[in-house]
C-alpha cells in the first residue's frame, strides 16, 4: 500500500461533470488499497472572475483582502469534490490550507510555504478517508490567508507529499504529460516518458507551463517523484525524477519558449570601470529583472550593451535607459519588444559536443537570425524575432530528431488556474 498525493487543476474540476469524472479516478486509486490526499485548484475561470470583481472596486486592491478573496475558489472545489466522493460511498473530508496547517511567510499573492502540519491528515488517513485539500493557499504566522501565486496548487501538492513522505505526487492536468515542446504549436511534439528534475526546472523557468517552478524545486529537494498525467486520457504520463534514476538520458529533451521578452540596446557607451554595473543597477533599482546580457567592445573606449527584460517591464526599462543614454552620452539607444526566447534543454549536453552548432545551423537553414545567445551546462537559449517562433521551434525539433520519439500525443486545452 502506498501513500499518494494527487493534484487536479482548474480544468480538471471545471464543471460538476468533470468533478464526477475525477471521482472515478480517485476511487480507482482507493480500490488499489492506497492512502490518498487530493489537492484541487479553483474551478476553471473562477480565480480570474474573482480578480475581475476586485479590480472593478479598486485598481489596486488591498493585498490582504485580495488574498482572502481569491483563495475562496479552492474552498468551493474541495467541498464539491468531497460531497461527490461521499455520495459515491467513498469517505472524504475537505479542508482549507489554514485548517490543514499550511504555514507560509507573509508575502501576499506570492507566499512561500514554511511548514506543513501532518497530524490532522494522518488522523483522517488512518480512518480510511480521502483528504481533500484546497491548493494555492496557506496562512501566515499572523493568521492571515495567503496565496502562493499562479500554479500554486502544484506547490501545495508537493509540499504535502514531502511532509507526509508520500511515495509519489501525481499532477493531473489536461495534457498527457511533458512534451518535447508545446504540442499546440508543433503537432509532431512527443510525450516524454521521463525527465530529470534539473531539466524540468529549466523547462518550467524558460516558458513551459506544465508545472510551477517552485513545485519542481521542492520535489527535487525532497526527492519526491512527480508524475504528470491526463485527467481525461489513460496513460503512464511523464515521470519527473532524479537524473540517476533515469533509464535514458537524451542530449536534448525539450524545447521551451517565452513570448514575454523585450530587448534594449545601448550603443557607443563610453567605457569606464563599473559602467555595466551602473547601468544595470539602475534597472535593478526599479525592480526590473534583466535576463540575457551581451556586451561588445567597440574601439578602445566604447562598448555596446544589449540586454533583455520582461515585456511587461519594457516601457519602464526603456524610460530609464533613454535617460541613461543622455547622461552617459551614448551614441544611440534602440529596442525590440517583439522577440521571443527560444531554448533547448537536456542533461546529455554535459557530455555531447556540437549541440550549439546543430541548433544554430538549424535556425540558419530556415533564415532566422539570432540576436542574443546564452548558455549553461544543460541549456542553450537564443533570442529571435517573434514572427519566427513556429518555424524556429520546428527547425530545431527536427534537427534533434525529437519528432522521432515513439510516444504519440493526446491533447485538449491548456491547463490554467491555480
N, C-alpha and C positions, 0 to 999 in steps of 0.2 A: 504494500500500500504506500502510495506517495502523497506528499503534500504539494498541491499545485495552486498557483495564483493565476487567474485568468483576468484579462482586461478586455472590455468591449467598448469601442469608441462610439462617437456620436451617430454615425450612420448605422452601426450595428444595433442601436437601440432607438432608431429614428421614428418608429411607429409601434403601435401595440402589436401588429403582426410580426414585426421584427423582434420585439421583445419575446413573444411567444416562440419564435424560431430559435432564439438562443437558449431558451429554457430547455429545449430538447438536447442541445449540446451539453449543457450543464448536467442534465440527468444522465447522459451517456457517461460522463466522467465519474459521477457518483456511483453508477452501476458497476463500474470497474473497481470500486472499493476505495477510491481516492478521497482524501480530505480536500476541501475546496474553498478558497477565498476568491470572490469575484469583485473586481473594481470596474465601475462604469463611469462613462462621461455623461454629460447632459445630452438630451435628445438632439439630433442634428438640427442646427439653426437656432436652438434655444439660447445659447450664450450670446450669439450675435443679436438676437431680439432684445435681450436684457440690456446689452450695451447700448443699443439704439434708444431704449427708453430712458436710460440715464443721461445720454447726451442731448436728448430733447429738453431735459430740465436744466442741464448745465454742460457747457462745452468741456469743462474740466471738473468732473465730479470729485467730491471729497474721496480720497484714496481708501479710507477705512470703510465708508459706506458703499463704495463701488465694489469692493471685495465681498462685503456682506450680501450685496445684490446678486452678483454674477455667480456666486457659489451655490445659489439655490437650485439651479438647473439640475445639478447632480443629485440633490436630495429627492427630486421628483423621480428620476430614473431608478435610483436604488429602491424606493418604495414600490414602484410599479413592478420591478423585476421580482422583488420579494413576494408581493401579492400573487404574481403569476406562478411562482415556484410553489408556494403554499397551496394554491388552487390545484396544482398537479401532484399533490401529496409528497412534495419534496420540502422538508423542513428548512426554513431560511429566516434570517433576520437582517434588516437593513440598518446601517449606521452611517452617520456623517463622519468626516475626518476628525472633528472635535470629539465626538463620542468614543471613537476608537482610541484616540490618544496620539494623533499625528501632530507632533510639536514642530513648529517652524520658527525661523527668525521673524523679524517684524517688517520685512520689506514687502509691502502690499503689491499685488499683481505679479510679483516675481520672487516669491518667498522660497527659501531653501529648507528642506526637511532636516531637523536637528536630531530628532529621536522619534521612535515609534514604540508605543506600549503594546505588549502582546498578550497580557493576561486575559482580557475580555475575548479576544479572538480564540485563544486556546480553550477557554471555557466553552464557547459556542461549538467549536470543532469537536470537542470531547463529547458533546451531546448529539453529534451527528448532523448538525445544521450547516447549511451553506451560509457563509458570512458574506454579505453584500455591502461593499464599502463605497462611499462617494469618492471619486477621484478628484484631482485638481485642487484639493483644499486641505487646510490644516488649521491649527490655532497657534497664535504667538504666545510667548511667555507672559504677555499682558492679558491673555484671554480673548484676543480679537480673532475673528475669522480672517484667514489669509488665503490667497490663491497662488498657484505655482507657475503661472504663465501658460501660454498655448502649448498643448501637448502634455500638460502636467499630469494627466491621468496615467500616462506611461510611467512617469517617475513615481507616482503613488504606488503602482503595482509592483515595481521593482523594489521600492523601499519596504513594502510589506513582505515581499518574498525574502529579502535579506534579513529582516528582523525575525521572521519565522523559520529561517533556514530551509526554505522550500526547495523541493527537488527541481522545479522548473517554473519559469514565469512565461506564460503564453499571452502574446499580444494579438488579439483578434481584430482584424480590420476588414476592408472590403477589397483588398488585393491578396493574392495567394502567398505573398512573401516579399522578399527583397529581390529586385531585378537588376540586371546588368546596367540598365538605365531606365528612365521613365517610359513605361510601355505606352503611355498616352501620346508620346512624341515619336517613338520608334517602335513600330509593331513587331519588329524582329527581336525585341528585348527578350531575354531568357531569365527564368527563375533560377536563383542560386540556391542549391541545397544547403549550403553553409557559408558563413562569412565570419572572419575574425572580429573580435571586439574592436581592435585598432582600426580595421578597415571600415567598420560600421560607424565608428566615431568620425572618421574623416568624411565619409559619405554624408552623414547627417549634418555635419557642420558646413559642408560645401553645397548644400541645397536639397539633398534627398530628404523627403518629408515623411518617410515611413515611421521613424522613431525619433523621439525628442533626444537631443544630445545628452542632456543631464541624466536621462534614464539609462543610456548606454554606459556612461561613465560610472554610474552607481553599480550596474550589473557587472562591469569589468572589475571594479574594486572588490566586490564581494564574491566574485566567481559564481554568479547566478546565471545558468544557461537561459538564454532568451529564445523563444520561438515565435516567429511572426507567421500567423495563419489567417486564412479567409473565414469570415463568418458565414459566407454564402456557398462556398465550394469545398468539397472534401479534398484533403491532400496533406502532405507532411510539412508544408511551409518551408521556411528558412530558419536554420538554427544559427544563432549568434553565440559564439563560444570562444574559448581561449585558442590562440594560434597553435599551441602544442597538441590540441585535441582534434585539429582539423585533419581530415583524410586527404584532401587535395589542396595544395597551395598554388594559386594561379598567379601569373605575372601581373595581370590586370584583372580585377574582379568586377569593377564597375566604372561607370561614367556619371558624374554628378554635374549639375549646372545651377547657376544662380542668375536670375534676371534682375536682381536688386543691386546693380552696380553702377558706378559712375567714375569717370577718370578725370583728373585735373592735372594740368601740366604747367610748370613754371620754367620758362626758357631764359637762358642768359643771366642767371643769378650770380652776382659777384661772390666768389668763393673765399670764405674765411673759416677758420676753425669754429665748429659748432653751428654753422648756418643751417644745416639739416635739422638739428635738434631744435633750433629756434623756430623754424617754420612748422615742423610737425608738432612742436609743443603748443603753439597757438591753436592748432586744430584740436589737439587733445584737451586743452583747457575748455573748449566748447563742448566737451563730451561727445566728440565725433570720433568714431573708430576708423583708423587708417589700416587698410589691409595690405595690398601689394605695393611695393615701392621700387622704382627704378631710378638710378642716378647715372648720368653720363657727364664726363669731364669734357668741356669744350674749351680748347686752348689751355692756357696756363692759369687763367684767373676766373673762369666762369664755369658753372655747371647747369645742366638741365635736370630738373627734379619732377618725376611723374609718379603719381600715387592714386590709388583707388579708395573710394569711400562708399558707404551705403547710399543708394539712390535717394532714400528718404531724407538724408542729411546733405544732399548735394548742394542745395541753394545756400544753406548756412555756411558750408565749407567754401563755396565759391566767393561769398562776400568777404570772408576772412582772407582768402588768397589774393583777391584783387587789391585789397588794402596792403597786404604784404608786398605785392609786386611794386606798388608805388614807393613804399618805404625803402625797399632794398634796391630799387632802380633796376628791376629785372627787365630783360628785353621784351618779353611778351608773356601772356598767360592765356591758356586755352582749356577747353573742356569737351568731354563727350559723355553725355548721360544716357546714351542708347547702346550700351555694351552689355555683355554677359561674361561671367567667369565660367570656364569650362575646365573640368578636372578629371583626371584618371587616377584611380586608387587601386593599389594591390600590394600585398606583403611580399610577393615574388620579386618586386622591383629591387629589393635589397641585394639580390644575387644575380640579376639579369642585366646585361648591357644592351644598349641600343633602344631602350624603351622610349626615351625622349625623341630620338631621331625618327622612330616609327610614327609617333604622334604628330610631329611637326611636318613630316613628309606627307602624311595623310591629309592634313589641312592644306598643305601647299598644292597637292594634286587637284583639289577642288577650288583653288583660287581664293583661299581665305587667309588674309594677312593676320599675323599675330602682333598684338600691340604691347603686351606685357607677359612676362613668364616668372613663375616662382616654383620652387621645388622643395620637397622634403624627402625623407627616407622612403616613404611609400606613397607619395603623391606628386603629381605634376599638374600645375594649373596655368591656364593662359587666359588672357582677355582678348575677346574678338568682338566685332560689331554684332549687335543683337540680330540683325537680319540674317546672319549666317548660322544661327544656332542649330536649326534642324539639320542642315547639310553638314555642319561640323561634327555633331554628335554621330550622325550616320556614318560619316567617313571614318571616324576613329573606332566606332563599334565594329565596322567591317575589317579595319586594319588589324585589330587584335583578335579577330575571329570570334567575338563574343556572341554573334548570331548563330554560331555552330554548336553552342551548348545544347544538350539534348532536351532540356526541360521546356515544355510548352507553357503558355501563359493563359490565364483567365483573368479578366479584369472587369470591374464595373465602373464605379466612380471613385474619386479620391476621398479618402477618409479625412474628415475635418472635425474641428471642435476640440474640446479639452481632453 
